Amino acid sequence: MNLPTSSGTSARRSLMKGAVALSVVTLAVSGCGSAGTASSAGSDEKCDASNTKLVMSGRGIDNEYYVAVDAGARAFAKSVDAEANYQWIENNDDSAKQLAQITQILAESGKCTAINVDPNENAIVPAILDAAKRHGAYVTVQWTLPENVTPESYGPTFATFMSENAETQGYGIAKALFESMGGKGNIVAIQGLLDNTAAQGRFKGLQRALKEYPGITLLEDQTARWDRTLSQNLMQNFLTKYGDQINGVWAANDSLGLGALAALRAQGRDDVGVVGIDGLKESLTEIANGDGTGGYIATNQSGGTVQGGFGLAIAYQAVTGEIDPAAEPSLHRAFYLETHIVTKENVADTPQPDETAELDFSDVWSVAHEPVFPQK
């Protein structure tokens, strides 16, 4: 078994962190005095459905996963008759833009702001939390959690962290791929943003599966930054470099996997299995139409609607005083959703990713499947 890492990964990660850190410092300083006429953290204003700003921050609605996230968030807003106060903001993989957007909304809406955010990178999470804390707002964070920053250590502003267990996701799709390959052969791996908790965890899951399948060799891994076009181009490069040596592709999400699939089909490589994460409609269709050995093999249906809806619901209930994050148990402060691996065998029973009819927000903690950290 061979576990090489892509050349230049450490250097790229260091450069990326440095650039983001500079942007974070600049924006955090510039936002400190921009409260304007917004309600301050110490004001007596009562926050309720009529005046609470509901914010969902993600990368781009052109990504089908975020279509599901937005659908879930809108479903929650509708459930409290606050659709007019809901705002989706997208940053197109620009961390500085994401922080600037959130800072501006906080300056306008103050403490009556409930934020559900999927941060691009670990580095901007503390700045987002600090901005919310200055105004007395509350934040739910999805997927990305930097070291030494947890809801319980930071305080109630950080209402909760919710995610799927990224390592379990990466491990589950890897096993599905390896089994479809008969437990032997060569793969390439396409990673997401390197300074991203979910991407890091998913790759750890792949590495765990590789240890269990000594007949599988990882030829190379590279990042395509969650971008489908970059993934297609990277897969073309892999095919040029390794040709018929490639028997499978592990991708950190479905956008990357579908990009790789397009490159494979362009060269007539229908024999190569591909796996990804998110359970997008297109990937579910590919799995259903495939034979389980080549083409799209498996995905994990990340709970986009659940993350969008319940993440926003928790932040909202913290803002309105319905819950006190500081009084909640550890399971509620940082938790994983249940993980579902979708293959040819169960794809027919898998709901569409943007389905919201079954969402029930009467108990916002009902989706907390397992704690991220040991419970106290």
MOPEHU-V332793 format. One record per pair of residues at least 4 apart in sequence whose ideal C-beta (glycine too) atoms are under 7 Angstrom apart, sorted by the first residue. I is the first residue (numbers start at 1). J is the second residue. Records with the same first field share a line. If there is no record, write none. Layout:
# MOPEHU-V332793
I: J + J
This chain:
# MOPEHU-V332793
1: 210 + 214 + 216 + 217
2: 217 + 218
3: 207 + 210 + 218
4: 218 + 220
5: 9 + 221
6: 220 + 221 + 222
8: 12
9: 13 + 194
10: 14
11: 15
12: 16 + 194
13: 17 + 194 + 195
14: 18
15: 19
16: 20 + 194 + 195
17: 21 + 123 + 195
18: 22
19: 23
20: 24 + 95 + 121 + 123 + 124
21: 25 + 123
22: 26
23: 27 + 95 + 96
24: 28 + 99 + 123 + 124 + 127
25: 29
26: 30
27: 31 + 96 + 99 + 100 + 103 + 127
28: 127 + 130 + 131
31: 103 + 131
34: 107
35: 40 + 107 + 110 + 135
36: 107 + 108
38: 107 + 108 + 109 + 110 + 135
39: 43 + 45 + 110 + 111 + 112
40: 110 + 111 + 135 + 136
41: 111 + 134 + 135 + 136
43: 111
45: 112
47: 51 + 52 + 111 + 112 + 319 + 320
48: 52 + 320
49: 80 + 81 + 82
51: 112
52: 82 + 85 + 112 + 114 + 316 + 319 + 320
53: 85 + 87 + 105 + 109 + 112 + 113 + 114
54: 77 + 82 + 85 + 86 + 87 + 114 + 312 + 316
55: 87 + 89 + 105 + 113 + 114 + 115 + 116
56: 69 + 70 + 73 + 88 + 116 + 308 + 312
57: 89 + 98 + 101 + 102 + 115 + 117 + 118
58: 66 + 69 + 90 + 118
59: 63 + 66 + 90 + 91 + 92 + 93 + 120 + 226
60: 66 + 90 + 92
61: 66 + 67 + 70 + 88 + 90
63: 255
64: 68 + 280 + 281 + 353
65: 69 + 278 + 280 + 302 + 304
66: 70
67: 71 + 354
68: 72 + 304 + 305 + 308 + 353 + 354
69: 73 + 304 + 307 + 308
70: 74 + 88 + 308
71: 75 + 305 + 308 + 354 + 356
72: 76 + 304 + 305 + 306 + 307 + 308 + 309 + 356 + 359
73: 77 + 86 + 116 + 308 + 309 + 312
74: 78 + 83 + 86
75: 79 + 309 + 356 + 359
76: 80 + 309 + 312 + 313 + 361
77: 82 + 83 + 86
78: 83
79: 361
82: 86
89: 101
91: 97 + 98 + 101 + 120
93: 120 + 225 + 226
94: 98
95: 99 + 120 + 121 + 124
96: 100
97: 101
98: 102 + 119 + 120 + 124
99: 103 + 124 + 127 + 128
100: 104
101: 105
102: 106 + 115 + 117 + 128 + 131
103: 107 + 131
104: 108
105: 109 + 113
106: 110 + 113 + 131 + 132 + 135 + 137
109: 113
110: 135
111: 135 + 136 + 137
112: 319
113: 135 + 137 + 319
114: 138 + 312 + 315 + 316 + 319
115: 132 + 137 + 139 + 315
116: 140 + 142 + 308 + 311 + 312 + 315
117: 128 + 139 + 141 + 142
118: 142 + 143
119: 124 + 125 + 128 + 141 + 144
120: 124 + 193
121: 144 + 193 + 195 + 196
122: 144 + 146 + 195 + 196 + 197
123: 195
124: 128
125: 129 + 141 + 144 + 146 + 149
126: 130 + 146 + 149
127: 131
128: 132 + 139
129: 133 + 139 + 154 + 157 + 158
130: 134
132: 137 + 138 + 139 + 157
133: 157
137: 319
138: 157 + 159 + 315 + 318 + 319
139: 157 + 158 + 159 + 315
140: 159 + 160 + 162 + 311 + 312 + 314 + 315
141: 145 + 158 + 161
142: 162 + 163 + 307 + 311
143: 163 + 197 + 198
144: 196 + 197 + 198
145: 149 + 161 + 197
149: 153 + 154
150: 154 + 334 + 373
151: 158 + 159 + 160 + 161 + 325 + 333 + 334
152: 330 + 333
154: 158
156: 324 + 325 + 326
159: 314 + 315 + 318 + 325
160: 314 + 325 + 332 + 333 + 334
161: 334 + 372
162: 307 + 311 + 335 + 337
163: 198 + 336
164: 169 + 302 + 303 + 336 + 337 + 339
165: 169 + 336 + 339
166: 170 + 197 + 198 + 201 + 202 + 205
167: 171 + 201 + 204 + 205 + 208
168: 172 + 205 + 339
169: 173 + 202 + 205 + 277 + 300 + 339
170: 174 + 201 + 202 + 203 + 204 + 205 + 206
171: 175 + 205 + 208 + 209
172: 176 + 300 + 339 + 341
173: 177 + 250 + 275 + 276 + 277 + 298 + 299 + 300 + 341
174: 178 + 205 + 206 + 209 + 250
175: 179 + 209
176: 180 + 275 + 297 + 298 + 341 + 343
177: 181 + 187 + 248 + 250 + 273 + 275 + 297 + 298
178: 183 + 209 + 213 + 216
179: 183
180: 273 + 292 + 293 + 297
181: 185 + 216 + 247 + 248 + 273
183: 213 + 215
184: 215 + 216
185: 216 + 247 + 248
186: 217 + 219 + 245 + 246 + 247
187: 216 + 218 + 219 + 247 + 248 + 249 + 250
188: 219 + 220 + 221 + 238 + 246 + 249
189: 206 + 218 + 221 + 250
190: 222 + 224 + 231 + 234 + 249 + 251 + 252 + 256 + 260
191: 199 + 203 + 221 + 222 + 223 + 252
192: 196 + 199 + 223 + 225 + 226 + 252 + 253 + 256
193: 199 + 223 + 225 + 226
194: 199 + 223
196: 200
197: 201
198: 202
199: 203 + 252
200: 204
201: 205
202: 206 + 252 + 277
203: 207 + 252
204: 208
205: 209
206: 210 + 250
207: 211
209: 213
210: 216 + 218
219: 242 + 245 + 246
220: 238
222: 234
224: 230 + 231 + 234 + 256
225: 230
226: 253 + 255 + 256
227: 231
228: 232 + 255 + 256 + 258 + 259
229: 233 + 259
230: 234
231: 235 + 251 + 256 + 259 + 260
232: 236 + 259 + 260 + 262 + 263
233: 237
234: 238
235: 239 + 249 + 259 + 260 + 263 + 264
236: 240 + 263
237: 241
238: 242 + 246
239: 243 + 246 + 263 + 267
242: 246
246: 272
247: 272
248: 272 + 273
249: 257 + 260 + 272 + 274
250: 275
251: 256 + 257 + 260 + 274 + 275 + 276
252: 256 + 277
253: 257 + 276 + 277 + 278
254: 258 + 276 + 277 + 278 + 280 + 283 + 299
255: 259
256: 260 + 276
257: 261 + 274 + 275 + 276 + 283 + 296
258: 262 + 282 + 283
259: 263
260: 264 + 274
261: 265 + 274 + 295 + 296
262: 266
264: 269 + 272
265: 270
270: 294 + 295
271: 294
272: 294
273: 293 + 294 + 297
274: 295 + 296 + 297
275: 297 + 298 + 299
276: 283 + 299
277: 299 + 300 + 302
278: 299 + 302
279: 283 + 284 + 299 + 300 + 301 + 302 + 342 + 350 + 353
280: 284 + 353
281: 285 + 352 + 353
282: 286
283: 287 + 296 + 299
284: 288 + 342 + 347 + 350
285: 289
286: 290 + 295 + 296
287: 296 + 298 + 299 + 342 + 343 + 344 + 347
288: 347 + 348
290: 294 + 295 + 296 + 344
292: 297 + 344
297: 343
298: 341 + 342 + 343
299: 342
300: 339 + 340 + 341 + 342
301: 340 + 342 + 350 + 353
303: 307 + 337
304: 308 + 353
305: 309 + 354 + 355 + 356 + 359
306: 310 + 337 + 367
307: 311
308: 312
309: 313 + 359 + 361
310: 314 + 364 + 367
311: 315
312: 316
313: 317 + 361 + 364
314: 318 + 364
315: 319
316: 320
317: 322 + 323 + 364
318: 323 + 325
323: 328
325: 333
328: 332 + 333
329: 375
330: 371 + 373 + 375 + 376
331: 335 + 368 + 371 + 375
332: 365 + 368
334: 371 + 372 + 373
335: 368 + 369 + 370 + 371 + 372
336: 369 + 370 + 372
337: 367 + 369
338: 369
342: 346 + 347 + 350
343: 347
346: 350
351: 355
371: 375
